[in-house]
Amino acid sequence: MLKEIRTLAVALLLFAAFLVGGALWHRPMLALAGADPQDIVVDFHSHTNVSHDVRNTWMRGFDTEANRRWHTRAGFDATFITDHNVRSRQSPVASRESTVAGRQSGTTSTVMCPGIEVSAWRAHIVLLGDTLPVDRSRYNKSLDALVTLLATSDSALGALSLASLPEYRRNHWGRLDQLVAAGLDGFEIVNASPKANELPRAERDSVIALARAHNRFVVGVSDSHGWGATSMVWNLVRPSGAAPSDPCSAVLRSLRTGFPAVRIIERHRLRPDAWWPAWLTPLGVVWEAWRSMGWALSAAWIVWIWALGSRPRRRP
């Protein structure tokens, strides 16, 4: 009995080490490949150690360059740095031609675009663009203050407004049309943060319908805080006209055209409204992962697991 308890304890410790290592190790990661050269691959919401919920964690070393490396490994051409209540500045801009050439050769370096995530009244509003300074105390007192932010974000601050998950779902679900009428420019419908990626399909589709009806854009975001090495979603934005020299400005111009501006590519995953009961979630995650890989790769996994676990046993 004692031997079995020791074996269980060692197994649990190894599993915990595996989880911690996966969260901290910035290993090689899956990247989006094969995107059309005319498209810009974009992430609209990410953080650095300027944000309190990065700076005060084990990810305190996740600075702008670490963020750039994370997004470069994932195949992004551009990402918006949207730290909490601190505006970012745009990095030196690579030409669109060098970005595409780098993507094709595997040496692209992600362009960092400016933005800020404002903690407004019961909502997080991501402002995309090189904004003027934002005093969040003006916008976190009441619904009227939030409406003022949405109504003036473009004219007064020079930025497009994006409603972030999970706050709008949790606190403003019954008044999304009011936020749109106030001037909200777009919605996140995919957010890879663990607390935000449980939007059921039916609710997602209702947000898409609202955005389509009012010509607002929808996007998927990593909301990366530096943890792990997995991207769940990418956005394809195709600028109009000739290849732009500034990808950030080109993306913002495209967003102003509304709903058709963005195509979202989301990885297959176990969703909250899947038929799997909660207590079978670990099995469901493995099954859905195998389904997304295809039968050949799944069979290879099973063979390796069997080979590693089937060692000869000594007879008693």
Secondary structure, DSSP 8 states (H G I E B T S, - for coil): -HHHHHHHHHHHHHHHHHHHHHHH------------TTSEEEEEEE--TTSHHHHTSTTTT--HHHHHHHHHHTT-SEEEE--BT----------HHHHHHHHHHT----EEEEEEEEEETTEEEEEESS-----GGGTSS-HHHHHHHHHHHHHHH--EEEE-TTHHHHHSGGGHHHHHHHT--EEEEEE-STTT----HHHHHHHHHHHHHHT-EEEEE--B-S-SS---EEEEE--SSS--S-HHHHHHHHHTT-GGGEEEEE-----TTSSS-GGGHHHHHHHHHHHHH-HHHHHHHHHHHHHHH-------
